[in-house]
Amino acid sequence: MSARVARHAAALTSSQLPSYIYDLDALREHSAAVRAALPARVELYYAAKANPEPQVLAALRGAVDGYEVSSGGELAHVRAAVPDARLAFGGPGKTPDEIAAALRLGVRRWHVESEHELRLLAAQAQQPVDVLLRANLPVTSGALDSVALAMGGRPTPFGLDPARVADCVRLLGTPGFELLRLRGVHAHLASGLDAAEQLAVAAQVVRWSAELGARHGIEFAEVNVGGGMAVDYADPQARFDWNAFGAGLAELLAQHPGLTLRIEPGRALTAYCGWYASEVLDVKQSHGEDFAVLRGGTHHLRTPATRGHDQPFTVSPVADWPRPWPRPAVTTGRVTLAGQLCTPKDVLARQAPVRALRAGDRVLFAMAGAYAWNISHHEFLMHPRPGFHFLGSAAAAGRRS
Ligand SMILES: *Cc1c(COP(=O)(O)O)cnc(C)c1O
């Protein structure tokens, strides 16, 4: 727990709660450590969809080589937030208008999801662009069996079926496609893999790409092995092993001297820099269990509801109780932390052990920096929006290149 975040949260008044608090210095430190763990021939892109707050994007600027955007909205937003940064445009269902806008903004890196999309891009490109073909590869290690968010290795709407990739490679050699430079393969297959699993997948993607190139007489210069580095909400201290991952990628690169690897993590970069601070409005007993109703809820922090986990939290007791009646309090040593929404799904943590918890106490949720505010259904029930606080020097936003 960051002492600075805890101090800041404690100083907020009730009417300033709930609030998101971001520690930008911690984010800068963490992303610099990730960059330092990676070999020089690995390019680090940040998947903006994990958290596109402009201050977050700017704080990452010094550590990343670029940003992966997956919509016209993200494209315009990220371009404005970090104007000089390189962008890669990925994601399914790119519209002709989005493609035109990205070309106008000078996006040179494209993760192409289908043959139709390849044709749309070729029809509009006026200058050379770099293309990676996103392939939904069969991964045989079993690494994907255990993860909830598998996007590949099975039928999905993402990327090209492996059998269709060759068609695209051949198409790229035909008239009308001269401005599309085929650089290699992209494969984002799952989220939630640990370093060993990520390395096993990366090795398979690189091998598959090399074999594809060999069949067509092309030596690919790049392979993007995606994001999905694991974040463990059950154990905030357990971090993805970037050093082991970097060392493994260095070994892989040693076998492929001409190759540049790219990765595009989202959650593993930003999950730890965000906090959601709230207070207990009420505590009640229902059929033998304790429930605390918090200011705010899953309309602000939907992550635990969508993933089915307990959001990690700490309690800050507040001594003052200004009411003349008894203070509602947890009686069983366990509490379900619910929000203000009229739905049983509005739960941030279920039957969590607490020493004590009373109305008026503060609760600070950790690991709220990725897929948190920006994936939540803000308008449901029309409660007020949370506050947003960015700690750390935004001015030290990083390098200019
Ligand atoms: C979502 C996504 C990522 C980032 O995934 P994380 O699990 O946040 O690391 C990277 N690449 C693509 C194509 C994605 O869709």
The ligand as an ORCA input file, in Angstrom:
! r2SCAN-3c Opt
* xyz 0 1
  C      -6.612     -6.244    -24.636
  C      -5.473     -6.432    -25.543
  C      -4.169     -6.285    -25.061
  C      -3.843     -6.045    -23.619
  O      -4.259     -7.094    -22.810
  P      -3.877     -7.091    -21.242
  O      -4.488     -8.324    -20.733
  O      -4.458     -5.856    -20.668
  O      -2.389     -7.088    -21.166
  C      -3.142     -6.378    -25.983
  N      -3.383     -6.625    -27.296
  C      -4.632     -6.784    -27.779
  C      -4.824     -7.053    -29.235
  C      -5.707     -6.708    -26.925
  O      -6.949     -6.878    -27.403
*
